Amino acid sequence: MDDGSSPNTKLIDARGRTKSPTGSGRPMSRQELAEAVNAWQWSRYERDDRLDETDIGKLERGEIRWPGRTRREGFRAVLGATTDAELGFFRARRNRSLDTAVSVAQVPLPPPLMTSTALTLRGPGSPPAMENVLRSAGGQFFDGESIDTRTYPAVDDGRILAAVPADFAASRFLTRARRGLVVGAIADDGGATGYGLDTRQARRRLAKAGPGSRLLIPPAYVLDDVTVGILWAVVNLDEPLLNDDSLLHDLQQDLLPYESMPSSSLGRDLASELTAVSQMWIGSYFCAHHILRHLDGLAGIPEFWTREQRGEEASTWLLFRHKYDYLRSIAERFAGGPMTRAFCIPPDAVAASPPGERILLLLSAALMESFGIQVNVCTETEYSAVEGFVLDRGHEAIVANWVGADGIWQVGVTTDRPSVRDYGEIAAYTGAHSAITGPSTGRRLRMLADYLELDWAWLVERCRQLGEHGCSGFAAPRSRLLSVAGVDRACQYVGEVGMISR
């Protein structure tokens, strides 16, 4: 890959192959390329850009290697490229893959969701593996769990084949109850690229293979922003829920009387023995069932408002088993109706989230769209404190809140006219001023990716790959309260609608 000071020959060559729109037969000039990209951005996003020949010159000289997202899309469209790499565009920063170079210093800004000690690729006369620990970042709810890993040299011949020991299938690392990750590392100029496989999956694959077989890892499981983001969420939800499983079961029985109450709240002191994640789960579980219990009283198609602003909170939609069942129940009950669900995602929440966490947020929106629920996004910070609600406009509102609540949950049902009107005005404003608009789900998700500063084309391809293989191969939950059904469905959906919208 060229360094940042060398000419971008790929972009220069692509412009040279593209004919001038004047019909003269000569190559497109820098100014003509700039105008064509500006026109494309206006036609697609109504964005009035001022790209000119000076900007093209900086790109071709390599002074700028990573133009803005809509500009990159415009360059690909005008020059007939399918990827940024074909035009020599790349980020002048650490590779997307896992931090696996020898003696790599961790870069704290922005903090990665999973960090690793140096991953050493050893020669033939050296020990065959590197014992390593992936440490996850903490969050508002997440404690920052870790995963033990074993790293082995691998080759890529269209498949990822890791050279594991002959007796690896019977090793303590694969047979123990604790989660682990087997990483196949492929050396490259930047150090190494890692491909991860859950120890359960590795044990199954090796059990069916002959002695001395190499471990086959799907290329889709490359450790990048998508897979590491999903793994980060699974690990940080799974461990606390497993540890609190008995406590959660007992608490659910104690809380049965609350189910008959139209309004209730639960203070955190009553669940003080639970971890933050388990408190989050019980609050989410109660809110979901509170809404389902009161849907029969609605006169029309409901409008939903949800408080998740970051991927940490939104990952619950992808992984909590009861949330997937809740969405499926809602979709079946109001099949064919124009349902909407609004998020409030202010710019500061986007700026504070690393790419993997933003991807979780987009996948959560994709999951809802896959159930026929149109997602709207409000970006005004003034709406950040609005509690979660389900609105039957002009009649009543079901209030159900666990994100940002003072206690474990706060739920209720109101027919108070001023309150119902206020919720209606919030829903109406968000619908009219959503940051993601368009007649198709593909267009809306693409606009959401743009707002979240995610590479849509790359994300579509990665989701397509993961949709084919599923996520349990590298991030299988152990808790009965979790499932990858939601994240698998979201990945499949992004891969499908993304290909259609191209």
Stockholm file with secondary structure:
# STOCKHOLM 1.0

chainA/1-502         MDDGSSPNTKLIDARGRTKSPTGSGRPMSRQELAEAVNAWQWSRYERDDRLDETDIGKLERGEIRWPGRTRREGFRAVLGATTDAELGFFRARRNRSLDTAVSVAQVPLPPPLMTSTALTLRGPGSPPAMENVLRSAGGQFFDGESIDTRTYPAVDDGRILAAVPADFAASRFLTRARRGLVVGAIADDGGATGYGLDTRQARRRLAKAGPGSRLLIPPAYVLDDVTVGILWAVVNLDEPLLNDDSLLHDLQQDLLPYESMPSSSLGRDLASELTAVSQMWIGSYFCAHHILRHLDGLAGIPEFWTREQRGEEASTWLLFRHKYDYLRSIAERFAGGPMTRAFCIPPDAVAASPPGERILLLLSAALMESFGIQVNVCTETEYSAVEGFVLDRGHEAIVANWVGADGIWQVGVTTDRPSVRDYGEIAAYTGAHSAITGPSTGRRLRMLADYLELDWAWLVERCRQLGEHGCSGFAAPRSRLLSVAGVDRACQYVGEVGMISR
#=GR chainA/1-502 SS CCCTTSCCHHHHHHHHHSBCTTSSSSBCCHHHHHHHHHHHHHHHHCCCCCCCHHHHHHHHTTSCSCCCHHHHHHHHHHHTCSSSGGGTCCCSSSCSSCSCSTTCCCCCSSCCSEEECCCCCCCTTSCSCEEEEEEECCCSSCCCCEEEEEEEEEEESSSEEECCCTTGGGSHHHHSSSCEEEEEEEEETTEEEEEEEEHHHHHHHHHTSCTTCCEEECGGGBCSHHHHHHHHHHHHHHHHHHHTHHHHHHHHHHTGGGGGCSSEEECGGGGTTSCHHHHHHHHHHHHHHHHHHHGGGCSSCCEEEECCCSHHHHHHHHHBHHHHHHHHHHHHHTTTSCCEEEEECCHHHHHTSCHHHHHHHHHHHHHHHHTTCEEEEECCGGGTTCCCEEEETTTEEEEEECTTCSSSEEEEEECCHHHHHHHHHHHHHHHHSCSSCCSSHHHHHHHHHHHTTCCHHHHHHHHHHHHHHCSHHHHCCCSTTBCSHHHHHHHHHHHHHHHHTC
#=GC SS_cons         CCCTTSCCHHHHHHHHHSBCTTSSSSBCCHHHHHHHHHHHHHHHHCCCCCCCHHHHHHHHTTSCSCCCHHHHHHHHHHHTCSSSGGGTCCCSSSCSSCSCSTTCCCCCSSCCSEEECCCCCCCTTSCSCEEEEEEECCCSSCCCCEEEEEEEEEEESSSEEECCCTTGGGSHHHHSSSCEEEEEEEEETTEEEEEEEEHHHHHHHHHTSCTTCCEEECGGGBCSHHHHHHHHHHHHHHHHHHHTHHHHHHHHHHTGGGGGCSSEEECGGGGTTSCHHHHHHHHHHHHHHHHHHHGGGCSSCCEEEECCCSHHHHHHHHHBHHHHHHHHHHHHHTTTSCCEEEEECCHHHHHTSCHHHHHHHHHHHHHHHHTTCEEEEECCGGGTTCCCEEEETTTEEEEEECTTCSSSEEEEEECCHHHHHHHHHHHHHHHHSCSSCCSSHHHHHHHHHHHTTCCHHHHHHHHHHHHHHCSHHHHCCCSTTBCSHHHHHHHHHHHHHHHHTC
//
